[in-house]
């Protein structure tokens, strides 16, 4: 008996399946954009990299830490941004894995018939995803990838705002230290004035003792200000993830506005709002995918048997949704989409409230700075000059002079704090509007 020969055209069958595959992925125009291609993903790729050495702002002798250099350093090595970049990379991988065609099923065996000839057996089956669910799954993954990128942009804005606030606090602490040093100088001048008057026999030792006590208090405030300045620098270094020794001297102008030239606070460009929009569209695509998945995909099959003669079988089958119609899955995705919509609406109202409050605080801080600059500080300077002249001429005692110089230093402290509050209010309104520093 002639041994049957196996002539199975598996490659031809697989080629037929590949020809059919382009019609298996329907897409719904207008619901969501096509998922990014692998080339597009490569262009925006944020891969996991080996940990780089910690960068510091310590440079050559005479180098300083400007705000821009500190912000660039924060973007590169912030732990918070590292976590979010990993999330973007995760969603990117999910896009590449979403919506892939199902694999064919191949079975190989041998047919054995009692009392008859036996021969090899081969069967191949392939599900044809004609219902279009895979296309919507890819779109959902693409929207989620966009959402993660928008979230990363918002995280960058928040980290930069934290660094800016710490930078402003260092500048304010440095200015307060300078004021306390000025207070020491003023108290020293008063002490010298009283000492000269005491030597001339014009006053008793009591004014001299008061002046000495005031000078000691000024030195104590200077020491406290030095410690506060160091603590502010340590906080900034910790935020950047570097040791204090790696932080070059901070340089900046507390009186310079942080708002960009021509800045218009009426325009809100919040990346977290964009992320919420993307997530809402992703959930809508997931609802469409679950609804399309209720339509059973056909499964085509081919089998071949060889014994006395070759037998070829062709089949097509459908899953019958008897026990699981897929309605529950659709309702679940609809509930998720409803939650995403509610979160988007709540965030929109929250953004409006943040903008209104930030604008109100900014105006209040501006008024406070204006009052200190134009009204309080000039008046106190004139009072100090008048008190010193009156004491030298013997028209008043030392208490008025000491009281006036204390008021001057206290108002200068308040002026610096008002500038710090103003700069932080500017940072707050920039963050609330979604603006970034150029």
C-alpha positions in Angstrom: 0.0 0.0 0.0 1.3 3.4 -0.9 2.2 5.4 2.1 0.2 8.7 2.0 2.3 11.8 1.8 1.5 14.9 3.9 0.9 18.0 1.7 -0.4 20.6 4.0 -0.3 24.2 2.8 0.0 25.8 6.2 1.9 28.9 4.9 -0.8 29.5 2.3 -3.5 29.3 5.0 -1.6 31.7 7.2 -1.1 34.1 4.3 -4.9 34.0 3.7 -5.4 34.9 7.4 -3.0 37.8 7.1 -4.9 39.1 4.0 -8.1 39.0 6.0 -6.7 40.7 9.0 -6.9 44.4 7.7 -10.7 44.1 7.6 -10.8 42.8 11.2 -10.1 46.1 12.9 -12.8 48.7 12.4 -12.3 52.1 13.9 -14.9 54.7 14.8 -14.1 58.1 13.3 -14.5 61.1 15.6 -14.4 59.1 18.9 -10.7 59.1 19.4 -7.5 59.4 17.4 -5.6 56.4 16.3 -3.1 55.1 18.8 0.4 56.4 18.3 2.5 54.3 16.0 5.8 52.8 17.2 7.8 55.5 15.4 5.7 58.2 17.2 6.2 56.4 20.4 10.0 56.3 19.8 10.0 60.1 19.3 8.3 60.7 22.6 9.9 57.8 24.4 10.8 58.3 28.0 12.7 55.1 28.8 13.9 53.9 32.1 17.5 54.9 32.4 20.3 53.9 34.7 20.5 56.2 37.7 22.9 59.1 37.0 25.1 60.7 39.6 23.4 63.4 41.6 24.0 66.8 40.0 24.8 69.7 42.2 24.9 73.4 41.6 28.5 73.7 42.9 30.7 75.1 40.3 33.9 77.0 40.0 34.8 79.7 42.4 32.4 82.5 42.3 29.6 80.5 40.8 26.0 81.2 41.9 22.7 79.4 41.8 20.2 81.3 39.7 16.5 80.4 39.6 16.7 79.1 36.1 19.7 76.8 36.9 17.8 75.4 40.0 14.7 74.8 37.9 16.6 72.9 35.3 18.2 70.8 37.9 14.8 70.0 39.5 13.4 68.9 36.1 16.3 66.5 35.6 16.6 64.8 38.9 13.3 65.3 40.9 12.2 62.0 42.4 8.5 62.9 41.8 9.1 63.4 38.1 11.0 60.2 37.9 7.9 58.3 39.1 5.6 60.0 36.7 8.1 59.4 33.8 7.9 55.7 34.6 4.1 55.9 34.5 4.3 57.5 31.0 6.7 54.7 29.9 4.3 52.1 31.3 1.3 53.6 29.4 3.5 53.7 26.3 4.2 49.9 26.6 0.4 49.4 27.1 -0.3 51.2 23.8 2.1 48.9 22.0 0.4 45.8 23.5 -3.2 46.9 23.0 -5.4 45.7 20.2 -3.1 43.0 18.9 -4.7 40.3 16.7 -5.5 37.0 18.4 -3.1 34.2 17.6 -4.1 31.3 15.5 -4.6 27.9 17.1 -2.8 24.9 15.5 -3.4 21.2 16.5 -1.3 18.3 15.3 -2.1 14.7 15.9 -2.4 11.3 14.4 -5.6 9.5 13.4 -5.8 5.8 14.3 -8.8 3.7 13.1 -9.3 0.2 14.4 -8.8 -2.2 11.6 -8.0 0.5 9.1 -5.2 2.7 8.0 -4.0 5.5 10.2 -2.4 8.9 9.3 -1.5 12.4 10.4 -4.0 14.9 11.5 -3.7 18.7 11.4 -6.2 21.5 12.2 -5.9 25.2 12.2 -8.3 27.8 13.5 -8.3 31.6 13.6 -10.6 34.1 15.2 -11.4 37.0 12.9 -11.9 40.2 15.1 -14.5 41.7 12.8 -16.5 43.4 15.6 -14.0 46.3 15.8 -13.3 46.0 19.6 -9.6 45.8 19.1 -9.6 49.2 17.3 -11.3 50.9 20.2 -9.0 49.2 22.7 -6.0 50.7 20.9 -7.7 54.1 20.9 -8.4 53.9 24.7 -4.7 53.0 25.3 -3.6 56.0 23.1 -5.8 58.4 25.1 -4.4 57.0 28.3 -0.9 57.6 27.1 -1.8 61.2 26.2 -3.3 61.6 29.7 -0.1 60.3 31.4 2.0 62.8 29.3 -0.3 65.7 30.4 -0.1 64.5 34.0 3.7 64.6 33.7 3.5 68.2 32.4 1.4 69.1 35.4 3.8 67.4 37.8 6.7 69.4 36.3 4.7 72.6 36.9 4.1 71.7 40.6 7.7 70.7 41.2 8.9 74.0 39.6 6.5 75.9 41.9 7.9 74.2 44.9 11.5 75.0 43.9 10.5 78.6 43.2 8.8 79.0 46.6 11.9 77.6 48.3 14.1 79.9 46.2 12.1 82.9 47.2 12.2 81.9 50.9 16.0 81.7 50.7 16.1 85.2 49.2 13.8 86.5 51.8 15.9 84.9 54.6 19.0 86.5 53.1 17.3 89.9 53.0 16.1 89.5 56.6 19.7 88.7 57.7 20.8 91.9 56.0 18.2 93.8 57.9 19.3 92.4 61.2 22.8 93.3 60.3 21.6 96.8 59.6 19.8 96.8 63.0 23.1 95.8 64.7 24.8 98.8 62.9 22.1 101.2 64.0 22.2 99.9 67.6 26.0 100.3 67.5 25.6 103.9 66.4 23.2 104.6 69.2 25.5 102.9 71.7 28.4 105.0 70.5 26.3 108.1 70.7 25.3 107.4 74.3 28.8 106.4 75.2 30.2 109.7 73.9 27.4 111.6 75.8 28.2 109.6 78.9 31.9 110.4 78.7 31.0 114.1 78.4 29.0 113.7 81.6 25.8 114.8 80.0 23.8 111.6 80.9 23.7 109.0 83.6 24.7 105.3 83.2 21.1 104.2 82.8 20.8 105.3 79.1 24.1 103.6 78.4 22.9 100.4 80.0 19.7 100.6 77.9 21.8 101.1 74.7 24.0 98.2 75.6 21.0 95.9 76.1 19.5 97.0 72.8 22.8 96.3 71.0 22.9 92.8 72.6 19.3 92.2 71.5 20.2 93.2 67.9 23.1 90.8 67.9 20.8 88.0 69.1 18.3 88.7 66.3 21.2 88.6 63.8 22.2 85.1 65.1 18.6 83.9 64.7 18.4 85.3 61.2 21.7 83.5 60.3 20.2 80.2 61.4 17.0 80.9 59.5 19.0 81.6 56.4 20.9 78.4 56.7 17.7 76.4 57.3 16.2 78.0 54.2 19.2 76.9 52.2 19.0 73.4 53.6 15.3 73.1 52.6 16.1 74.2 49.1 19.0 71.7 48.8 16.8 68.9 50.2 14.1 69.7 47.6 16.7 69.4 44.9 18.1 66.2 46.3 21.6 67.6 46.8 23.7 68.2 50.0 24.0 71.7 51.3 27.6 71.7 50.3 26.6 71.2 46.7 24.4 74.3 46.6 26.2 77.3 45.3 25.2 80.7 46.8 21.7 81.6 45.7 21.4 84.8 43.7 18.3 86.7 42.8 16.2 89.8 43.3 13.3 89.5 45.7 11.9 92.7 44.3 11.7 91.4 40.8 8.3 90.0 39.6 8.1 86.4 38.6 5.2 87.0 36.2 6.2 86.9 32.5 6.0 90.1 30.6 2.5 90.7 29.1 1.1 87.8 31.2 -2.6 87.5 31.0 -4.2 85.6 33.8 -7.5 85.2 32.0 -6.2 82.3 30.0 -6.1 78.9 31.8 -4.0 76.2 30.3 -4.0 73.5 32.9 -2.3 70.2 31.9 -4.4 68.3 34.5 -7.6 69.5 32.8 -6.2 68.1 29.5 -5.3 64.8 31.3 -8.9 64.6 32.6 -10.2 65.2 29.1 -8.0 62.4 27.7 -9.0 60.0 30.4 -12.7 60.7 29.7 -12.2 60.0 26.1 -10.3 56.8 27.0 -13.2 55.6 29.1 -15.6 56.4 26.2 -13.4 54.3 23.9 -13.5 51.5 26.5 -17.3 51.6 26.5 -17.4 51.4 22.7 -14.9 48.5 22.9 -17.0 46.6 25.4 -20.1 47.2 23.3 -18.5 45.9 20.2 -17.1 42.9 22.1 -20.7 41.8 22.6 -20.8 40.9 18.8 -19.2 37.5 18.5 -16.3 37.2 16.2 -16.3 34.4 13.6 -13.8 31.6 13.9 -12.7 29.9 10.7 -11.1 26.5 10.8 -9.3 24.1 8.5 -8.4 20.5 9.2 -6.8 17.8 7.2 -6.7 14.1 7.6 -4.7 11.5 5.7 -5.4 7.8 5.8 -6.5 5.8 2.8 -7.3 9.1 1.2 -6.8 12.8 2.0 -9.8 14.6 3.6 -10.0 18.4 3.9 -12.5 20.1 6.2 -13.4 23.7 6.3 -15.5 25.3 9.1 -16.7 28.6 10.5 -18.1 29.1 14.0 -19.5 31.8 16.3 -19.6 32.1 20.0 -23.3 32.1 21.2 -23.8 34.7 24.0 -26.1 32.6 26.1 -24.8 32.9 29.6 -22.7 36.1 29.2 -24.2 38.7 26.9 -21.5 41.2 27.7 -24.1 43.7 29.0 -22.6 43.8 32.5 -19.2 44.7 31.1 -20.7 47.6 29.1 -22.4 48.9 32.2 -19.2 48.7 34.2 -17.4 50.7 31.6 -20.2 53.2 31.4 -20.0 53.6 35.2 -16.2 54.2 34.9 -16.9 56.8 32.2 -19.5 58.5 34.4 -16.9 58.8 37.1 -14.3 60.3 34.7 -16.9 62.8 33.6 -17.8 63.8 37.2 -14.0 64.2 38.0 -13.5 66.4 34.9 -16.4 68.6 35.9 -15.3 68.8 39.5 -11.7 69.7 38.5 -13.0 72.4 36.2 -14.9 74.1 39.1 -11.8 73.6 41.3 -9.6 75.4 38.8 -12.0 78.3 38.6 -12.0 78.6 42.4 -8.2 78.4 42.6 -7.8 81.1 40.0 -10.3 83.5 41.8 -8.6 83.0 45.2 -5.1 83.3 43.7 -6.1 86.6 42.0 -7.6 88.0 45.2 -4.5 87.1 47.2 -2.2 88.6 44.5 -4.0 91.9 44.6 -3.9 92.0 48.4 -0.1 91.3 48.5 0.5 94.0 45.9 -1.4 96.5 48.1 0.6 95.5 51.1 3.9 96.0 49.3 2.8 99.4 48.0 1.8 100.6 51.5 5.1 99.6 53.0 7.1 101.2 50.1 5.2 104.5 49.8 3.9 105.2 53.2 5.3 103.3 56.2 9.1 103.0 55.5 9.7 106.6 54.4 7.8 107.8 57.5 9.8 105.6 59.9 13.1 106.8 58.3 12.2 110.4 58.9 11.1 109.6 62.5 14.5 107.9 63.2 16.4 110.9 61.9 14.3 113.3 63.9 14.7 111.2 67.1 18.4 111.0 66.7 18.7 114.7 66.2 16.4 115.4 69.2 18.5 113.2 71.4 21.8 114.8 70.3 20.3 118.2 71.1 19.0 117.1 74.5 15.4 117.7 73.6 14.4 114.0 74.3 15.6 111.0 76.2 17.1 107.7 74.8 13.9 105.8 75.0 12.3 107.6 72.0 15.4 106.9 69.9 15.5 103.2 70.8 11.8 102.9 70.2 12.0 104.6 66.8 14.9 102.4 65.6 13.1 99.3 66.8 10.0 100.3 64.8 12.2 100.9 61.7 13.8 97.4 61.9 10.4 95.8 62.5 8.8 97.5 59.6 11.7 96.5 57.3 11.2 92.9 58.4 7.5 93.2 57.6 8.4 94.7 54.2 10.6 91.8 53.3 7.9 89.4 54.4 5.3 91.2 52.3 7.6 90.9 49.3 8.0 87.2 50.0 4.2 86.8 50.2 3.9 88.7 46.9 6.3 86.5 45.1 4.6 83.4 46.4 1.2 84.8 45.4 2.7 85.2 41.9 3.9 81.6 41.9 0.4 80.5 43.1 -1.4 82.2 40.3 1.0 80.9 37.7 0.4 77.4 39.0 -3.3 77.9 39.1 -3.4 79.1 35.5 -1.1 76.4 34.2 1.5 78.9 33.0 5.2 77.8 32.9 8.3 79.9 33.4 10.1 80.7 30.1 
